[in-house]
Amino acid sequence: MQAVAVGAYVTEATGKASWTALVAVAAFLPIGVLSPVGGALADRLDRRRFVIVAESAEATLASVLALLFVTDRASPGTVTVMVFLGGCISALRMPFHQSVLPDVVPREDLLGAVSLGSAQYNLGRVIGPALAGLVISLGSFELAFLINALSFFAGIAAFAVIRLPDRIPSEEGGTWDRIRAGARAASAEPGCRTAIGLIAVVAVLISPFIALVPAMAAHLGDGGADQTAAGTGALTTAQGVGAVLGALAIVPMATRFGRRRMILANLIATPLLLCVYASSPNLTFAVGLLALVGMGYIGILSGLSTVVQLRAPVVFRGRILSLYFVALGVLYPVGSMLHGSVADVIGLQSTTVVFALGLVGLVLAVELLTPQVLAVLDDLPVLDDLPVTPMPAEDQIIEPAAIPLDG
C-alpha cells in the first residue's frame, strides 16, 4: 500500500516520471548496498531483538509519513528521504529475518515455510495495490501510510513470542573482514555457490520481465494511457496470483520429484513460458500466460532460497543469505536496463525470447556437461552438523574437500 501511495503522490505532485523512478530507486538500492552489512550483523547480534527493533523503526518511519500528510508538510523530497531511510532499515533487517527461519522450522519443512512466505508476499502484492487504490481514491494518502505502520506490529508480535536457540559463537573481526569471510564460505560450499550463481543468471536473463510489464501492456494496447494502466494492473495481478498458486504447489512437487528436479523443471519451463507470453496476440492471452510464468518463477526463487538456508553453515548463514539478496537485488535492475535497451533496438518480443532461450540453453548445457554442479541442489547433508571452532576472520574458510557430499 505504501509503495503505491508514494508512487501516486510523487507522480501527482511533480508530473515527472523521473521522480517516480527516483522513489523506486530510493526503496530498492539499499538492498544491494546494505544487505552484506546486515548479513555480517546477523551472524553476531541477537537476531530476534534486532528484528523487533528494526520493525519498530520501520513502523515509526511510516507513521512519520502519515504525519507529514496530516500536517500538509509532505513534499516529494521529504517523502523520498523517508522511503530511502525505510529501505536502509529493511535491507539491514532482511538477512536477520531470513536467517531465523531455519531456527524455528524443522529442516524437512523449510521448503514449505519458504513457499508460504512467498505466497504471503505475493498475496500482499495482489491485495495491497487494490486497497491502496481504494484508499487513495478517497483522497487519503495518510491512511495508506498509517495502515502500513500498523502492519509492522504483526511482525513485532510474532518475534516477541518465538524463542530461538542459543546463537553459535562467531569469529571476531571488523564488519568488512566478516563480509569477506562470508563470501569465502559461500564460495566454498557447493550448494550455496550454485544457488547464488543461478539466481544471478536468472536475475539478468528472465527477471526483467517484471520491470517490462508496463511495456508489454502498452504493446498489446492501443497506446492510450488508461488502457496501458489497466493492462499493467491486470498483468501484475496475474503474476501475483500465479505466484501464490505456485508457492502452494512447490512442496508437493519437491516431495514427489525431489528439490533439484523441481528447480530444474522451473528453470526450463519458466523461460519457455516467457517466450509464449512475449508472443501473446492480445491482453487476455498474456494475462493467462503471465500467471503460469508467475508460478514457475516463484518456484525458482523459493527453491534456490531454500538451498541457501539449508546448506549455509550456521555461523555464516546471515552473510551468505545477504549475498543471495545482493545477487538478485543488484543484477535485476542491471538486467532490466539491458533488456530495455535491447528492446528499443530489436523489439520487446524478440528481446524476451532471446534472453529466455539463453537461460534454457545455459541450464541444459550445465546439466549435460557438468551435472555435478546442479546435483548439489538436492537434499544433501549440510554443514551444520560439523563442529564449529571460532577463529580469526581471515582464517575462517571452509575447504571444499571438507564438505560431505556422499552422506
Backbone torsions as a table, in degrees:
resi	resn	phi	psi	omega
1	MET	NA	-41.3	-178.6
2	GLN	-67.1	-41.0	-178.9
3	ALA	-60.6	-43.5	179.1
4	VAL	-66.7	-43.3	-178.5
5	ALA	-63.8	-43.4	179.1
6	VAL	-62.0	-46.9	179.8
7	GLY	-61.5	-42.3	-179.9
8	ALA	-66.0	-41.1	-178.9
9	TYR	-65.7	-48.6	-176.8
10	VAL	-64.3	-40.2	178.3
11	THR	-63.6	-43.1	-179.4
12	GLU	-67.9	-38.6	-174.9
13	ALA	-76.5	-33.4	-174.9
14	THR	-108.3	-29.1	-175.3
15	GLY	69.1	15.6	-177.2
16	LYS	-120.1	129.7	178.4
17	ALA	-66.4	-27.7	-179.3
18	SER	-61.8	-37.6	177.1
19	TRP	-67.7	-39.4	177.9
20	THR	-61.1	-44.3	178.4
21	ALA	-64.7	-38.3	-179.2
22	LEU	-62.1	-40.9	178.4
23	VAL	-64.4	-40.5	179.0
24	ALA	-63.9	-41.6	178.0
25	VAL	-65.0	-39.7	-179.9
26	ALA	-60.5	-34.3	179.3
27	ALA	-80.4	-31.0	-169.8
28	PHE	-96.4	-38.7	-174.4
29	LEU	-56.8	-40.1	-178.9
30	PRO	-58.2	-25.5	-179.5
31	ILE	-61.5	-44.3	-179.2
32	GLY	-73.5	-24.4	-175.3
33	VAL	-93.4	-43.4	-170.4
34	LEU	-100.0	-12.7	-179.2
35	SER	-57.0	-41.9	177.6
36	PRO	-61.5	-35.5	176.2
37	VAL	-64.8	-44.0	177.0
38	GLY	-60.5	-38.6	178.5
39	GLY	-64.3	-41.8	178.1
40	ALA	-63.5	-39.9	178.5
41	LEU	-69.3	-35.2	-177.1
42	ALA	-65.1	-26.0	178.8
43	ASP	-89.0	3.4	-179.6
44	ARG	-123.7	-39.1	-173.6
45	LEU	-93.5	169.0	175.1
46	ASP	-69.1	111.0	-173.3
47	ARG	-64.7	-43.0	-177.2
48	ARG	-62.8	-46.8	-178.0
49	ARG	-66.2	-39.7	-178.5
50	PHE	-64.7	-42.2	-180.0
51	VAL	-61.5	-41.9	179.4
52	ILE	-62.0	-45.3	179.8
53	VAL	-65.0	-43.5	-177.8
54	ALA	-64.9	-44.1	-179.8
55	GLU	-67.6	-32.0	174.5
56	SER	-64.4	-40.6	178.5
57	ALA	-65.5	-41.1	178.2
58	GLU	-64.6	-39.1	176.8
59	ALA	-63.5	-37.5	178.8
60	THR	-64.9	-43.0	179.3
61	LEU	-63.1	-41.4	177.9
62	ALA	-64.3	-37.3	177.7
63	SER	-66.4	-38.4	177.6
64	VAL	-63.6	-39.8	176.3
65	LEU	-59.1	-45.7	178.5
66	ALA	-61.2	-41.5	-179.3
67	LEU	-64.4	-38.3	178.3
68	LEU	-59.6	-38.9	-180.0
69	PHE	-76.0	-36.6	178.4
70	VAL	-62.1	-37.4	-177.2
71	THR	-94.3	7.2	179.3
72	ASP	59.2	34.5	178.4
73	ARG	-108.8	6.1	-179.2
74	ALA	-74.2	144.9	174.0
75	SER	-146.2	159.2	178.1
76	PRO	-54.4	-37.1	-179.9
77	GLY	-66.5	-49.1	-178.9
78	THR	-66.3	-37.3	178.5
79	VAL	-63.9	-42.0	179.6
80	THR	-63.7	-41.0	178.3
81	VAL	-62.5	-43.8	179.9
82	MET	-64.5	-39.8	177.9
83	VAL	-64.4	-39.9	179.2
84	PHE	-64.1	-43.5	178.2
85	LEU	-62.4	-41.5	177.3
86	GLY	-63.6	-38.5	177.4
87	GLY	-64.4	-36.5	177.8
88	CYS	-64.2	-46.0	179.8
89	ILE	-64.6	-42.7	179.6
90	SER	-62.6	-40.2	179.7
91	ALA	-63.9	-38.0	177.7
92	LEU	-71.6	-35.5	-176.6
93	ARG	-74.3	-32.9	-170.5
94	MET	-55.1	-47.2	177.8
95	PRO	-62.8	-35.1	175.7
96	PHE	-61.5	-47.9	-175.0
97	HIS	-62.5	-48.2	-176.4
98	GLN	-70.2	-36.4	-176.9
99	SER	-72.8	-13.6	177.3
100	VAL	-74.8	-29.5	-170.6
101	LEU	-55.3	-47.1	179.1
102	PRO	-64.6	-15.5	178.9
103	ASP	-83.1	-20.5	-175.0
104	VAL	-115.2	-6.6	-179.0
105	VAL	-122.2	132.8	176.5
106	PRO	-56.6	145.4	-175.0
107	ARG	-53.6	-41.0	-177.4
108	GLU	-70.1	-15.0	-179.5
109	ASP	-106.6	7.1	-173.8
110	LEU	-65.8	-41.3	179.2
111	LEU	-60.5	-40.0	177.3
112	GLY	-64.2	-38.0	179.0
113	ALA	-66.8	-43.6	177.6
114	VAL	-62.3	-39.9	-179.8
115	SER	-65.1	-40.8	177.8
116	LEU	-65.5	-38.0	176.0
117	GLY	-62.0	-39.9	177.8
118	SER	-66.2	-40.3	178.5
119	ALA	-63.6	-42.4	179.0
120	GLN	-61.2	-46.4	-178.1
121	TYR	-62.2	-46.1	-176.8
122	ASN	-73.5	-28.3	173.2
123	LEU	-65.4	-37.5	175.3
124	GLY	-63.1	-35.4	178.0
125	ARG	-66.8	-26.2	178.6
126	VAL	-82.6	-46.4	-173.6
127	ILE	-82.0	-40.1	-175.0
128	GLY	-55.9	-52.7	179.1
129	PRO	-60.0	-35.3	179.1
130	ALA	-65.5	-42.9	178.2
131	LEU	-66.4	-40.2	179.1
132	ALA	-62.2	-41.9	178.5
133	GLY	-60.5	-40.1	179.3
134	LEU	-65.8	-45.7	-178.5
135	VAL	-65.4	-44.5	-177.6
136	ILE	-67.3	-34.3	178.6
137	SER	-63.4	-22.8	176.7
138	LEU	-86.4	2.2	176.6
139	GLY	78.9	30.1	-174.2
140	SER	-128.9	81.3	173.8
141	PHE	-62.7	-38.9	-175.5
142	GLU	-62.0	-30.4	179.5
143	LEU	-68.1	-36.8	176.9
144	ALA	-61.8	-42.9	179.6
145	PHE	-69.0	-36.3	-179.9
146	LEU	-66.7	-42.4	178.0
147	ILE	-62.8	-40.1	177.2
148	ASN	-61.7	-41.9	179.0
149	ALA	-60.9	-43.8	-179.5
150	LEU	-65.8	-30.6	-176.6
151	SER	-63.8	-28.4	-179.3
152	PHE	-65.4	-23.5	-178.3
153	PHE	-70.8	-18.2	173.1
154	ALA	-66.0	-44.7	177.2
155	GLY	-66.2	-39.8	178.3
156	ILE	-61.5	-43.0	179.7
157	ALA	-63.6	-40.4	-179.3
158	ALA	-63.8	-45.5	-178.8
159	PHE	-73.7	-18.3	177.7
160	ALA	-72.4	-26.0	-174.4
161	VAL	-103.5	-19.4	-179.0
162	ILE	-77.5	156.6	176.3
163	ARG	-123.2	131.6	-177.8
164	LEU	-107.0	152.6	175.6
165	PRO	-66.7	160.6	178.5
166	ASP	-59.4	136.9	-178.6
167	ARG	-73.2	134.2	176.9
168	ILE	-70.8	130.2	-178.8
169	PRO	-55.7	135.3	179.4
170	SER	-108.0	166.8	-178.2
171	GLU	-68.9	155.5	176.9
172	GLU	-88.9	170.3	179.2
173	GLY	137.3	169.5	179.2
174	GLY	-69.9	166.4	-177.7
175	THR	-60.5	-45.0	-178.6
176	TRP	-64.6	-38.8	176.7
177	ASP	-62.2	-39.2	-179.1
178	ARG	-70.0	-36.9	176.9
179	ILE	-63.8	-43.3	179.6
180	ARG	-65.7	-38.4	177.3
181	ALA	-63.6	-39.1	176.8
182	GLY	-64.4	-39.5	178.1
183	ALA	-64.5	-39.9	177.8
184	ARG	-66.2	-39.7	178.6
185	ALA	-65.0	-40.5	178.1
186	ALA	-63.7	-39.3	179.8
187	SER	-69.4	-31.9	-177.2
188	ALA	-81.0	-24.2	-178.5
189	GLU	-90.6	115.5	-172.0
190	PRO	-58.4	-42.8	-178.4
191	GLY	-64.5	-45.0	178.9
192	CYS	-64.7	-42.4	-179.5
193	ARG	-60.9	-44.4	-179.3
194	THR	-68.4	-43.6	-178.0
195	ALA	-64.0	-43.2	179.6
196	ILE	-67.5	-40.2	177.2
197	GLY	-63.2	-41.0	180.0
198	LEU	-66.6	-42.6	-179.0
199	ILE	-67.3	-30.3	176.4
200	ALA	-65.8	-43.6	179.3
201	VAL	-66.2	-43.1	178.7
202	VAL	-61.3	-41.0	-178.5
203	ALA	-60.8	-34.1	-179.2
204	VAL	-83.7	-40.7	-169.2
205	LEU	-88.6	-35.8	-176.7
206	ILE	-128.1	-24.9	-178.7
207	SER	-56.9	-31.0	-178.7
208	PRO	-61.5	-8.4	175.6
209	PHE	-58.3	-26.6	179.6
210	ILE	-68.1	-46.5	-179.6
211	ALA	-66.7	-26.3	-175.8
212	LEU	-94.2	8.7	177.1
213	VAL	-57.5	-46.1	177.8
214	PRO	-59.7	-37.3	178.1
215	ALA	-65.2	-37.7	177.5
216	MET	-66.3	-40.6	178.4
217	ALA	-62.8	-41.0	178.1
218	ALA	-66.3	-37.8	179.7
219	HIS	-63.5	-37.4	-177.7
220	LEU	-87.1	-15.5	-179.4
221	GLY	-93.0	-168.1	-179.1
222	ASP	-97.5	9.4	179.0
223	GLY	92.9	-7.9	179.1
224	GLY	-72.8	145.0	-177.4
225	ALA	-63.2	-42.0	-178.2
226	ASP	-64.2	-42.7	-179.3
227	GLN	-69.5	-35.9	176.6
228	THR	-64.1	-42.7	178.7
229	ALA	-63.9	-43.5	179.6
230	ALA	-65.2	-40.4	178.6
231	GLY	-65.6	-39.5	177.4
232	THR	-61.6	-43.8	178.6
233	GLY	-62.3	-42.4	-179.6
234	ALA	-65.1	-42.8	-179.3
235	LEU	-68.7	-41.3	178.7
236	THR	-63.0	-42.2	178.0
237	THR	-63.8	-41.6	179.4
238	ALA	-60.5	-42.6	178.2
239	GLN	-63.3	-42.1	179.4
240	GLY	-63.8	-43.4	178.6
241	VAL	-63.3	-43.8	178.3
242	GLY	-61.4	-38.8	179.5
243	ALA	-65.2	-39.5	177.7
244	VAL	-62.4	-48.2	179.7
245	LEU	-63.9	-40.8	179.1
246	GLY	-65.1	-38.3	179.0
247	ALA	-62.1	-36.9	179.8
248	LEU	-74.5	-19.1	-179.1
249	ALA	-93.0	-10.6	-173.7
250	ILE	-62.4	-48.2	-175.6
251	VAL	-63.1	-48.0	176.3
252	PRO	-57.5	-38.9	179.1
253	MET	-66.1	-45.6	-179.2
254	ALA	-66.5	-35.8	179.0
255	THR	-65.3	-39.3	-176.9
256	ARG	-80.4	-42.5	-172.2
257	PHE	-108.9	-12.4	-175.6
258	GLY	95.7	150.0	-174.6
259	ARG	-66.3	-40.0	-178.8
260	ARG	-61.9	-46.7	-179.3
261	ARG	-65.2	-36.7	178.5
262	MET	-63.5	-45.8	179.2
263	ILE	-64.8	-43.9	-178.6
264	LEU	-62.3	-42.4	178.8
265	ALA	-61.1	-41.9	179.6
266	ASN	-70.0	-34.8	178.5
267	LEU	-64.9	-26.7	178.8
268	ILE	-93.8	-43.5	-175.8
269	ALA	-69.0	-39.6	-175.8
270	THR	-61.7	-49.8	177.8
271	PRO	-65.1	-32.1	176.8
272	LEU	-66.3	-40.1	175.7
273	LEU	-64.7	-34.7	177.0
274	LEU	-63.2	-36.2	178.3
275	CYS	-62.9	-42.2	178.7
276	VAL	-68.2	-40.8	177.7
277	TYR	-59.3	-43.4	-179.1
278	ALA	-63.4	-24.1	-179.1
279	SER	-96.2	12.5	-176.9
280	SER	-56.6	133.0	179.2
281	PRO	-79.9	-19.8	-178.5
282	ASN	-154.7	172.6	-175.6
283	LEU	-66.8	-39.7	-178.3
284	THR	-59.5	-45.7	178.7
285	PHE	-62.8	-41.4	-178.8
286	ALA	-64.9	-38.4	179.2
287	VAL	-61.0	-45.9	179.0
288	GLY	-63.2	-42.5	-179.4
289	LEU	-68.1	-37.3	-178.2
290	LEU	-69.1	-28.4	174.2
291	ALA	-63.5	-41.0	177.4
292	LEU	-67.7	-39.0	176.3
293	VAL	-61.2	-42.5	178.3
294	GLY	-59.7	-37.7	178.1
295	MET	-63.6	-47.1	-179.3
296	GLY	-69.3	-38.5	-177.0
297	TYR	-65.0	-41.0	179.8
298	ILE	-68.8	-27.7	175.1
299	GLY	-65.2	-36.8	177.3
300	ILE	-67.3	-50.5	-177.1
301	LEU	-61.4	-48.9	-177.7
302	SER	-66.9	-40.6	-178.7
303	GLY	-64.3	-46.5	-178.5
304	LEU	-70.2	-37.2	177.0
305	SER	-62.4	-39.2	178.8
306	THR	-64.1	-40.0	178.2
307	VAL	-57.7	-46.1	-179.2
308	VAL	-63.6	-44.2	-177.6
309	GLN	-66.6	-34.4	-179.8
310	LEU	-77.6	-37.7	-170.7
311	ARG	-93.3	-19.6	-178.3
312	ALA	-68.3	131.1	174.2
313	PRO	-59.0	145.9	-174.3
314	VAL	-54.5	-44.1	-175.6
315	VAL	-69.7	-15.9	-179.5
316	PHE	-113.0	2.5	-168.6
317	ARG	-58.6	-46.4	-178.8
318	GLY	-62.0	-42.6	-178.1
319	ARG	-70.1	-38.9	180.0
320	ILE	-69.0	-39.5	176.1
321	LEU	-62.9	-36.5	179.2
322	SER	-64.8	-33.8	177.0
323	LEU	-67.2	-34.5	175.3
324	TYR	-62.2	-44.1	178.9
325	PHE	-65.5	-38.0	179.5
326	VAL	-64.3	-44.4	-179.8
327	ALA	-57.8	-43.4	179.9
328	LEU	-75.8	-44.0	-172.8
329	GLY	-71.2	-31.0	-179.2
330	VAL	-88.3	-42.7	-173.7
331	LEU	-79.9	-22.1	176.8
332	TYR	-63.4	-50.1	176.7
333	PRO	-65.2	-33.4	176.1
334	VAL	-62.2	-46.2	178.2
335	GLY	-63.6	-37.0	179.6
336	SER	-63.5	-43.6	177.9
337	MET	-65.0	-37.9	178.5
338	LEU	-64.6	-47.6	179.3
339	HIS	-61.3	-43.1	-179.5
340	GLY	-61.9	-41.9	-179.1
341	SER	-67.0	-42.4	179.6
342	VAL	-67.4	-39.3	-179.8
343	ALA	-62.1	-32.3	177.5
344	ASP	-65.4	-22.0	-176.9
345	VAL	-97.2	-48.1	-173.8
346	ILE	-111.0	-3.8	179.0
347	GLY	101.8	152.1	-176.8
348	LEU	-65.2	-44.3	-177.6
349	GLN	-61.6	-49.1	-178.3
350	SER	-63.5	-39.5	-180.0
351	THR	-61.1	-49.4	-179.4
352	THR	-60.9	-43.6	-178.1
353	VAL	-65.4	-45.0	-177.6
354	VAL	-61.9	-48.1	-179.0
355	PHE	-68.9	-37.5	179.5
356	ALA	-65.2	-45.2	177.9
357	LEU	-66.5	-28.2	174.7
358	GLY	-61.5	-40.8	177.4
359	LEU	-66.7	-43.2	178.7
360	VAL	-59.0	-47.2	-179.7
361	GLY	-62.4	-40.3	-179.6
362	LEU	-65.7	-46.1	-179.2
363	VAL	-63.4	-44.3	179.7
364	LEU	-64.8	-38.7	179.2
365	ALA	-64.0	-44.5	179.1
366	VAL	-63.8	-43.2	-178.9
367	GLU	-64.1	-37.5	-177.0
368	LEU	-82.2	-38.7	-173.7
369	LEU	-90.8	-37.7	-179.7
370	THR	-134.5	68.4	-175.4
371	PRO	-60.5	-22.0	-179.9
372	GLN	-65.7	-22.5	-179.8
373	VAL	-65.6	-43.4	-179.4
374	LEU	-88.2	-15.6	179.8
375	ALA	-62.3	-27.9	-176.9
376	VAL	-73.9	-3.9	176.8
377	LEU	-78.1	-10.7	-176.7
378	ASP	-83.6	-176.2	-174.8
379	ASP	-79.1	76.4	178.4
380	LEU	-99.5	163.7	177.8
381	PRO	-57.2	150.1	-179.5
382	VAL	-114.2	171.2	-173.0
383	LEU	-83.1	-7.6	-173.3
384	ASP	-64.0	-22.4	-178.0
385	ASP	-83.3	-7.7	179.5
386	LEU	-80.2	147.0	177.5
387	PRO	-64.8	142.1	-179.4
388	VAL	-115.6	122.0	177.8
389	THR	-116.1	117.8	179.5
390	PRO	-57.7	138.9	178.9
391	MET	-151.1	168.0	179.8
392	PRO	-57.4	149.0	-176.1
393	ALA	-58.4	-38.6	-175.7
394	GLU	-67.0	-25.4	-175.7
395	ASP	-98.1	-15.4	-171.5
396	GLN	-83.3	94.9	177.9
397	ILE	-141.7	140.2	-178.0
398	ILE	-95.6	116.9	-179.8
399	GLU	-71.7	140.6	-179.8
400	PRO	-57.1	-33.5	-178.0
401	ALA	-65.7	-19.0	-177.6
402	ALA	-88.1	-2.6	-175.7
403	ILE	-89.4	121.7	-179.2
404	PRO	-73.0	126.0	-179.3
405	LEU	-116.9	-14.6	-173.5
406	ASP	-109.0	2.8	178.9
407	GLY	73.4	NA	NA
